[in-house]
Amino acid sequence: MLNGNQLSGRIPSEFGSLNDLEYLDLSTNKLNESIPSILGDLFRLHYLNLSNNELAQAIPFKLGKLVQLNDLDISHNSLEGKIPSEMGNMQSLGTLDLSHNNHSGSIPSSFKEMNGLSYIDISCNHLEGPLPNISAFREALPERLKGNKGLCGKVGALLPPCNVHGSKKDHNAKKEEASRY
């Protein structure tokens, strides 16, 4: 464990060569720049915590290759941009915390494949559009969804219902996601 050690600078790309690593906790440090995409090569990783740092830029789509990952916490950083649709490949994921960042756009439709997901926190971002219809979102406490002005879906009385006909914005988002393949 390397959490809470006042580590600063970027996350070394050499971590990507630790092929047998199952647990990586770099939380509560002063790490900055971006999440190295090479972390997506740590196929045996079950736990990844990069929370409470100063990480910026987008989540690398390559993290979606971590199909054995059970827990991912990248909250309380300055991450931005769209959540990669490849994260839907993380079907072993039980806990996902993306809160307190600057994520934007909609939650990828691929998240509906994440049936093992039991805990989600996407609060305090700039997310919009419908929530995937899986139990992690349906059963999420209101504080795990707050701070996203454009979300809609079936979460008690917390969120407004989604436009059943879909908007041009929704259509363009789906078209953009499909073009990645």
N, C-alpha and C positions, 0 to 999 in steps of 0.2 A: 504494500500500500504506500502510495506516495501522496496521499491527500493531506491538505493542511500544512504543507512544508514551505510555503512562500516561494515555490518554484516559479520562475518567470521566463519569458521568451516563448518561442514556438514549441510545439510538441515535436520532439525529434522523430524524423522519418525512420530511424533505426528501430523504433517500436514495431514497425511492420515486419521485421525479421524474427520476432519472437513467436514463432509458429505454434508453440505449445501453450501459449498464454491463455488462461481461462478467465482471469479476473484482472481488470485494470481500473483502478480508482485514482484519478488525477484531480479530484474535486478540491475546491477551496484552495486554489493557488492563484497565481497571477499570469497564467498562460494566455498568450494572445495569438494573433494571426488567425489561421483557419484550422479546421480539423483536417489532418492529413488524410487523403483518400486511401493511403496505404494501410490504414487501420482496417479497411474493408477486407484485407487479406488474412486477418486473424480469425480463421475459420473455426477455431475451437473456443473462441471467446463466448462466455456465458453472461458476463457482467461488465458493463462499461459505464463509468460515471465520469463525466467531464464538466459537471455543474460548478457554478460559482467561480468562473474564470472570466477572462476578457476575450473569449473567442469570438471571431467575427466571420463574415462572409456566409456562404450558403452551406447547408449540410451536404457533404459529398454523396452523390448517388450510389457510390460504391459501398457505403455502409449497408445497403440493402442485401449485400452478399453474406452478411453475418446471420445466417439462418439458424444457428444454434443459440443466438443471444436470447437471454431470458429477461434481462433488465437493462434499459437504456435511459440514462438521465443526462441530458445536455441543457438543463434549465439554467436560468440566471447567467446568461452570456449576452452577446450582441449579435447572435446569428440572425441572418436575414434571408429573404428570398423565399421561394416556394419549397414546400416539403417534397422531397423527391418521391415519385410514385414507386420507385424500387423498394422503398421501406415496407411496402405491402408484402414483400417476399419474406419478411421476418416473422414467419408464422409461429415460431416458438416464443415470441415476445409476450411476456405477461405484464410487464410494467414499462410504460413509456411516459417520460416527462420532458416536454418541449416548452414548458412555461417560461415566462419572463424573458422573451427574446423579441425579435422583430420579424418573425415569420409572416409571410403574406400569401395571398391567393387562397385557393380552396384546399380542403383536405383531400388527398388523392383518393379516387374511387377504389384503388387497389387495397385500401385499408379494410374493405369489407371482407377480405380474405384472412384477416388477422383474428381468427376465432378464439385464440388462446389469450388474447389481450383482456386483462381484468382491471387494470388501472391505467387511466389516461389523464394527463394534465396538460392542457393546451392554453391555459389562461395567460392573459396579458401579452397578446401578440396582435397581429392585424389580419386575422383569418376571416374568411367569409364563405358563404355557400352552405350547402347541406352537410349535416353530420352523417357519416356512414351508419347504416342500420345494424350495428353490432352492440352487444350488451355493454361493453366498456363505455360507449357513449350514452346509451339509453340509461344506464345506472350511475353515470357520473354525477358527483355532487356539483351544485351550481358554481362553487368557487373554483372548480377545475376547468370551467369553460368561460368564466367572466373575462372582460377586457378584450373581447373580439366583437366589434360592432356589427359585423355582417353575417354571423352564423345563423342558421335556421335549422329546424328539425324537431323531432319528437322527443323532447326532454322535459317532461312535465310542462309547467307553464313558463319555464325559464326562457325559451327561445320562441321566436315567431315561427309559424308554419312556413315551409318553403313554397315557392311558386310552383304549382304542379305542372305548368306548361313549360317551365324553364325559361331562362332569359338568354339573350344573345351572349351575355358575358359567360354563362354556364356552358353554352354551346362552344364558344371559342376556347374555354379552358379544356374541355374534353378533346377538342380538335388538337390543341397544343400537346396534351398528354399523349395522344395516339401517335403524333408525329415523332415522338422520341424513340419509337420502336422500328 
